[in-house]
Amino acid sequence: MKNINKFFTAVFIALTFVFSSFNLNAQEINLGADIVSKYMWRGLEINKAPNIQPSLSYSNSGFEAGFWGSYALVKDVSDIANFEIDAYVGYSFGDFGLILTDYYFPEAGTKIGKFDGEGAGAHTLEIGAAYSGPISIAAYYNFHNDVGNNIYFEIGYSTSVGEVGLDLFVGGTPGSEDNPGYYGSDNLAIINIGVTASKSIKITDDFQLPVFTSFIINPKAEIAYMVFGVSL
């Protein structure tokens, strides 16, 4: 607990220094939300209900920090994943980027200030690295509050057909014997294959509504999904 508090204190001091050194003319604050027919994440069905997924972020000169959430519009009293709030901080330099994410589920029954590890705390911390060239490559590692220290990796390719953008992806995990339930595997497995198609629908001369549809297969779980969403 003390080590985690020291970690977040160090992060806060570092962010204070970074903010003070930024070019204020380049800063941006963005907010928005997606509405999705169900909540899918890395080939896993996190929540069966329609979800609204708000976001708020600050960016400046390659640096970005923000919050992302997912809230089920139809609540299942037995599901701790009805609500999720993630905090993140990242930095990109050219085609490369690093990101630190804090996953928090308010309904898991653990107080927000509890940063214990070994699955006992309220926060799971993940570090990620990504390359966004013609073919994108990303990897993510749980380093706190996951007894299995689960890893996820993904390769993607983006293209378009007419006005429709297409994002193809393949993701997997080495698996974890200590916490196989996290990604649903205790050994090397592909868990996320699919494509997301997106376009903007013209509503008026001044407003277009971005929409997207994803087709997803989880070969490990032997199941497929389709998701529709709109971005606001």
C-alpha positions as CSV (number, residue, x, y, z in Angstrom):
1,M,0.0,0.0,0.0
2,K,2.8,2.4,0.9
3,N,4.6,1.6,-2.3
4,I,1.5,2.3,-4.4
5,N,0.9,5.6,-2.6
6,K,4.5,6.6,-3.3
7,F,4.1,5.6,-6.9
8,F,1.0,7.8,-7.4
9,T,2.8,10.7,-5.5
10,A,5.7,10.4,-8.0
11,V,3.3,10.3,-10.9
12,F,1.5,13.4,-9.6
13,I,4.8,15.3,-9.2
14,A,5.9,14.2,-12.7
15,L,2.6,15.4,-14.2
16,T,2.8,18.7,-12.4
17,F,6.3,19.2,-14.0
18,V,5.0,18.1,-17.4
19,F,2.0,20.4,-17.3
20,S,4.1,23.4,-16.3
21,S,6.5,22.9,-19.2
22,F,3.8,22.5,-21.9
23,N,3.0,25.0,-24.7
24,L,-0.4,26.2,-23.5
25,N,-1.3,27.2,-27.1
26,A,-1.2,23.5,-28.1
27,Q,-3.4,22.1,-25.4
28,E,-6.8,20.5,-26.0
29,I,-9.7,19.3,-23.8
30,N,-11.9,16.7,-25.5
31,L,-15.2,15.2,-24.2
32,G,-17.6,12.8,-25.8
33,A,-19.4,9.5,-25.5
34,D,-20.2,6.3,-27.4
35,I,-23.5,4.4,-27.1
36,V,-23.0,0.7,-27.9
37,S,-25.3,-2.2,-28.1
38,K,-23.1,-4.2,-25.7
39,Y,-19.7,-3.7,-24.1
40,M,-17.0,-5.7,-25.8
41,W,-13.3,-5.5,-24.8
42,R,-10.4,-7.4,-26.3
43,G,-12.7,-10.2,-27.5
44,L,-14.5,-10.5,-24.2
45,E,-18.2,-9.7,-23.5
46,I,-17.8,-7.4,-20.5
47,N,-21.5,-6.5,-20.3
48,K,-24.5,-7.8,-22.3
49,A,-26.6,-4.6,-22.0
50,P,-26.4,-1.4,-24.1
51,N,-23.8,0.9,-22.6
52,I,-23.0,4.6,-22.7
53,Q,-19.3,5.2,-22.6
54,P,-18.3,8.8,-21.7
55,S,-14.8,10.1,-22.1
56,L,-12.9,13.2,-21.0
57,S,-9.3,13.9,-21.9
58,Y,-6.6,16.6,-21.9
59,S,-3.8,16.5,-24.5
60,N,-0.8,18.7,-25.2
61,S,2.3,18.1,-27.3
62,G,2.1,14.3,-27.4
63,F,0.9,14.0,-23.8
64,E,-2.6,12.8,-23.0
65,A,-4.4,12.1,-19.7
66,G,-8.1,11.4,-19.2
67,F,-10.9,9.3,-18.0
68,W,-13.1,6.7,-19.8
69,G,-16.2,5.0,-18.4
70,S,-18.8,2.5,-19.3
71,Y,-22.3,2.4,-17.8
72,A,-24.9,-0.2,-18.5
73,L,-28.2,1.2,-19.4
74,V,-29.9,-2.0,-18.1
75,K,-28.4,-2.9,-14.8
76,D,-27.7,-6.6,-13.8
77,V,-27.5,-6.7,-10.0
78,S,-25.2,-9.7,-10.1
79,D,-22.7,-8.1,-12.5
80,I,-19.8,-6.0,-11.1
81,A,-19.1,-4.8,-14.6
82,N,-22.3,-2.6,-14.7
83,F,-20.1,0.4,-14.2
84,E,-16.4,1.0,-15.0
85,I,-14.2,4.0,-14.7
86,D,-10.7,4.0,-16.1
87,A,-8.1,6.7,-15.6
88,Y,-5.1,6.9,-18.0
89,V,-2.0,8.9,-18.8
90,G,0.0,8.4,-22.0
91,Y,2.7,9.9,-24.2
92,S,3.2,9.5,-27.9
93,F,6.4,10.3,-29.9
94,G,6.1,9.8,-33.6
95,D,4.5,6.4,-34.3
96,F,5.2,5.1,-30.8
97,G,3.3,5.5,-27.6
98,L,3.2,4.5,-24.0
99,I,0.1,4.4,-21.8
100,L,-0.6,3.7,-18.1
101,T,-4.2,2.7,-17.3
102,D,-6.0,2.3,-14.0
103,Y,-9.1,0.0,-14.2
104,Y,-11.7,0.6,-11.5
105,F,-15.2,-1.0,-11.0
106,P,-17.3,0.9,-8.5
107,E,-19.7,-2.0,-7.9
108,A,-17.0,-4.6,-7.1
109,G,-17.4,-3.8,-3.4
110,T,-14.0,-2.4,-2.8
111,K,-13.5,1.2,-1.7
112,I,-11.9,3.5,-4.3
113,G,-8.9,4.4,-2.0
114,K,-7.8,0.7,-1.6
115,F,-4.8,0.1,-3.7
116,D,-3.9,-3.3,-2.3
117,G,-2.5,-5.9,-4.7
118,E,-3.0,-9.6,-5.3
119,G,-6.6,-9.1,-6.4
120,A,-7.6,-7.4,-3.1
121,G,-7.6,-3.8,-4.2
122,A,-10.0,-1.6,-6.2
123,H,-7.5,-0.8,-9.0
124,T,-5.8,-2.9,-11.6
125,L,-2.9,-1.1,-13.2
126,E,-1.7,-1.8,-16.7
127,I,1.2,-0.5,-18.8
128,G,1.0,-0.6,-22.5
129,A,3.2,0.2,-25.6
130,A,2.0,0.7,-29.1
131,Y,3.3,1.3,-32.6
132,S,0.9,2.9,-35.1
133,G,2.6,2.5,-38.5
134,P,0.9,1.0,-41.6
135,I,0.4,-2.1,-39.4
136,S,-0.3,-1.3,-35.7
137,I,1.2,-3.4,-32.9
138,A,0.3,-3.1,-29.2
139,A,1.0,-5.0,-26.0
140,Y,-0.4,-4.5,-22.5
141,Y,0.8,-5.9,-19.1
142,N,-1.0,-5.9,-15.8
143,F,1.6,-5.1,-13.1
144,H,-0.6,-4.5,-10.1
145,N,-3.6,-6.2,-8.5
146,D,-3.6,-9.1,-11.0
147,V,-2.1,-12.3,-9.5
148,G,-1.6,-13.6,-13.0
149,N,0.1,-10.5,-14.4
150,N,-1.9,-11.0,-17.6
151,I,-0.7,-9.9,-21.0
152,Y,-2.6,-8.9,-24.1
153,F,-1.1,-8.3,-27.5
154,E,-2.8,-7.1,-30.8
155,I,-1.9,-6.5,-34.4
156,G,-4.2,-4.2,-36.5
157,Y,-4.5,-2.8,-40.0
158,S,-6.6,0.1,-41.1
159,T,-7.9,0.8,-44.6
160,S,-11.1,2.2,-46.3
161,V,-13.6,1.3,-49.0
162,G,-15.3,4.5,-50.3
163,E,-16.5,6.4,-47.3
164,V,-16.3,3.5,-44.9
165,G,-13.3,3.0,-42.7
166,L,-12.2,-0.5,-41.9
167,D,-10.1,-1.6,-38.9
168,L,-9.0,-5.2,-38.9
169,F,-7.5,-6.7,-35.8
170,V,-6.1,-9.9,-34.2
171,G,-5.4,-10.1,-30.5
172,G,-4.3,-12.8,-28.1
173,T,-2.8,-13.6,-24.7
174,P,0.0,-15.8,-23.5
175,G,-2.5,-16.9,-20.8
176,S,-2.1,-17.2,-17.1
177,E,-2.2,-20.2,-14.8
178,D,-2.6,-18.0,-11.7
179,N,-5.5,-15.9,-13.1
180,P,-6.9,-17.6,-16.2
181,G,-10.2,-16.0,-15.9
182,Y,-8.9,-12.5,-16.8
183,Y,-8.6,-13.3,-20.5
184,G,-10.2,-16.7,-20.4
185,S,-7.1,-18.7,-21.0
186,D,-4.3,-20.4,-19.1
187,N,-2.1,-20.8,-22.2
188,L,-1.3,-19.0,-25.4
189,A,-4.5,-18.3,-27.3
190,I,-6.0,-16.0,-29.9
191,I,-9.1,-14.4,-28.3
192,N,-10.0,-11.4,-30.5
193,I,-10.3,-11.5,-34.3
194,G,-12.5,-9.0,-36.1
195,V,-13.2,-5.9,-38.1
196,T,-14.8,-2.6,-37.3
197,A,-16.5,-0.6,-40.0
198,S,-17.2,3.1,-39.5
199,K,-18.7,6.0,-41.3
200,S,-20.4,9.3,-40.7
201,I,-24.1,9.7,-41.6
202,K,-25.2,13.1,-42.7
203,I,-28.0,14.4,-40.6
204,T,-28.0,18.1,-41.6
205,D,-25.6,20.3,-43.6
206,D,-23.8,21.1,-40.4
207,F,-24.0,17.8,-38.5
208,Q,-22.8,14.2,-39.2
209,L,-23.3,11.3,-36.9
210,P,-20.4,8.8,-36.6
211,V,-21.6,5.2,-36.5
212,F,-19.7,1.9,-36.3
213,T,-20.3,-1.8,-36.4
214,S,-17.9,-4.5,-35.2
215,F,-17.9,-8.2,-36.0
216,I,-15.8,-10.1,-33.4
217,I,-14.8,-13.7,-33.0
218,N,-13.2,-15.2,-29.9
219,P,-11.6,-18.5,-31.2
220,K,-10.6,-19.5,-27.6
221,A,-14.2,-19.2,-26.4
222,E,-15.6,-20.4,-29.7
223,I,-18.1,-17.6,-30.0
224,A,-18.8,-14.6,-32.2
225,Y,-20.4,-11.2,-31.5
226,M,-21.7,-8.2,-33.4
227,V,-21.8,-4.7,-31.9
228,F,-23.3,-1.4,-33.2
229,G,-22.4,2.0,-31.8
230,V,-22.8,5.7,-32.3
231,S,-20.3,8.4,-31.3
232,L,-21.4,11.7,-29.8
